[in-house]
Amino acid sequence: MSAYLLLKTLHILSSVVLVGTGFGSAFYLFCANRSRSVAAQAVVVRYVVLADWMFTTPAGFIQPITGFALMAMAGFSWNTPWILWSLLLYVLAGACWLPVLWLQLQMRKLAEQAVRTGAALPAAYWRYAKWWEALGYPAFAAMVVIYFLMVTKPTFGQ
């Protein structure tokens, strides 16, 4: 197998891990939050944080490394429109994701404290959850558009 095909495979697999883990963990926390079960929320947010550290973060670093290497090997330039749009959208997704990491850590701490004390989740948890969810929508939409751009490599009228 050529180096290009090996990198392309790694790029595709890491994109699946990045988006799949992000979407899957978001779905479970979204559902756990609507259950209003403090115990379920505590367990799910703990595993969402773990999944981000184990899967999403490494994939998030692998994506640009393999993408830049593939771009160079395939002879694409930085001013290729679909590449520029992909990079801008990736930065947007990352700008949404970084605060989400902090929000998840805060939510985990509050949920675990509520379970230990038998209390209801505090208002801060719900504020963090609203921001967590609000930031997730543009990040996910950006990643879907990036998939489209990577697959179709549109010329934008050139």
N, C-alpha and C positions, 0 to 999 in steps of 0.2 A: 504494500500500500504506500502511495506517495505521501510525502510530508503534508502536501496540500489537503489531501483527502482525510488524513489523520486529524489535522487541525480543524477541518470543516466538520468532521464528526464530533469532535470535542466541543466545538462552538454550538452545534445544534443540540447536543445532549445537555450542555450547561444552560442553554436558553430554556429548554424544557424544564430542567430542575428549578431554575430561577422563577419562571412564571408559574409552573405547576405547584411548587411549594408555596409560593406567595398566595396564589389563588386558593389553594386547598386550606392553608392555615387561616386565611382571612374568612373563608366560608365557615369553618368550624367555630371561630371566635365570634363571628357575626351571629351564628345560631345560638351559641352558648349565652351570649349577652341577652338575646331575646327570651331565653328560657327563664331568666331571672333566678336561676339556681346558683347561689354563691359558690357552692362546692364545685359545680361544673365549670363555672367561669374561672375559678382558681386553677383547676387542673388544665383546662384548655389554654389559658394564657401562658401558663408555665411551659407547655409543650410548643406553643407558637414561638416563644422566645428561643427555646432550644432549637427548633427547626430553622429559625433565621440564622442562628450562629453556625449550625452544622451544615446547612445546605444553601440557603439563599446568599449568605455573605460570600462563601467561596465562589459560587457561580457568578455572583456579581463582579468579582475580580477577573475570573476566567473569561467572561464575555468580551471586555474590551481588549484584553491581551490577544486572544485568538482572532478577534475581529480585525485588529490592526495588522496582524500578521497575514491574515487572509487577504486583506485589502492590498497589501504590498505585493504578495505573491501573485495576485490576479491582475495587478497593474492598474487598479483603480486609484484615482487621485482624490485628495481631500475635498476638492470642490465639486465632486460628483453629487448632484442634488439629493439622491436617495440616501447617500452616506451622510451628508450634512444633516438632513432631516432625522435620520436614525440617531446620530450623535446628540442632537438637540433634545430629542425625545428621551434619550437615555439619561441625559443630565436632568431633565424634568422629573423622570421617574425616580432617580436617585435623590433629588432634592425633596421629593415627597417621602421617600423611604427612610431617610436619615432621622427625621423627627419621629417617625413611626416607631423606630427602634427604642427611642427614649420613652415614648408614650407606653409601649408595651411593658417596659421595665417598671414604670410607675404603676400600671394597671396590675401587673403581677404582684408587686409589693402590697398594694391595697387589698387585692383579693385574698392573698394569703393571710394578711392580718385579720381580715373579716372572718375567714374560716377559723382561725385560732381563737378569736374572741367570741365567735357566735353572733357577730353584729351584721347588720345590713351593709352593703357596699356604700361608701360615702359618696357625696355629690361629686367629689373630685374624680372618682373612677368614671362616672358617667360623662363628665366633661372630656376626659382623656379619650374615652371610647368614641365620642362624637368626632373629635379631631382625627383619631385613628382611622375611622371609617371615611371621613371626608377626604383625607389624604390618599386613601387607597384607590378611590375611583379614578382620579387622573393618572395615577401611577400605572394602574392596570390598563387603562385606555391607551396610554403611551406605548406600553409593551405590545399591545395588540397591533397598533399601527406599525411598530418596528418590525414585527413578524411579517406583515404585509409588504413592507418595503424590502426586507431581506429576500423574500420569496419572489416578488415580481420585479424588483430592480427597475422601477419605472424611469423613463427618460424625461418626463415633464416637458414634453413638446420639443425636445432637441432633435 
